[in-house]
Amino acid sequence: MNKLNHIAPVLLLLMLAIVLVSCEKEIEIDLPDAQTKLVVEGNIEQGRPPFIILTKTSPYFEPTDINSLQTLFVSDALVTVSNGTNTVQLTEICTNQLPDSLLPAVAELIGVSLSNLQTFGFCLYTTLDSTIFGEVGKTYSLYISSGDEVLTSTTEIPPLVFMNSYWYKDQPGYSNFGYIWFELSDPPQLGNAYRLYTKRLGKDSRFIPIFGSAFDDQFINGLTFEGNFGRGKEPGSQAPDDLAETSYYYQQGDTVIIKFCTIDYYHFKFWESFEAAAMSSGNPFSAPTTVTTNIEGGGLGVWGGYGATYDTLILVD
């Protein structure tokens, strides 16, 4: 047999390797630094003071350990809230300066888990001036000045809407686990929007938004209807019941406090888009989602009013 028949394939591979190596070229891409923006997480509920957490966005490739996240809080800003009659400047406080006995109440008020508050700590702007506490039917204007940036926003606390009733039912195939059901009569005028939270006594340290917590009356305006909902989970929770197959169900025997809120339209649009983005995160087949904001002046986030009603339900089928 001709030796060239054995050598030819080897030469071909060597030549191909040389061609491929010669085609390699080191490419450097300079990614432009994204403009740093202020991010507002603010809310006001009837009978409660306003709370504003003010942070800034970070570059995409910045580390995200606890120390770097702490630097995202924006201090020394001028933050005021007005109800049309009174204008009050909010005071900056950091939770690591508070006694441990106050942390559960603060976690409940600002809507973060107690464990996160204890291990991480938050800085926020608020006030004890009761003249600016939330009232149903009032509009609240937010003003923030930090450095050269000025942000503004408005929100209202809409009239309260009460659920007709709540009840619990086991989900078929899951004994002792199921959804909470409800009956709601939506008011006749179009444009109502809602947000739902629950808190399991002895299990949850705060009210947690349900899965798909925000909805409006686009398809239910003026109707009385029934629906159900599963429970939400703390982001990143490693609790056994949050990792189980039944993690989106409630468990029979639990006592659950339900927080049902009316919210205005622009507040609703923020949560609708935020939750859509969160649910599609990591899905390569989902369309990109832009989270809407009601913050004017180039900032991100939300300033939202809540008209809240509370009910307690013992889960028995």
ABEGO torsion letter per residue (X at the ends): XBAAAAAAAAAAAAAAAAAAAAABBBBBBBBBBBBBBBBBBBBBBBGBBBBBBBBBBBBAABBABAAAAAAABBBGBBBBBBAGABBBBBBBBBAAABBAAAAAAAAAAAGBBAAAAAAAEBBBBBBABAAABBBBGBBBBBBBBBEABBBBBBBBBBBBBBBABBBBBBBBGBBGBBBBBBBBBBBABBGBBBBBBBBBBGABABBBBBBGABBBAAAABGBBBBBBBBBBBBBGBABAAAABAAAABBBBGBBBBBBBBBBBAAAAAAAAAAAAAAAABGBAABBBBBBBBABBGGBBEBBBBBBBBBBBBBBBX
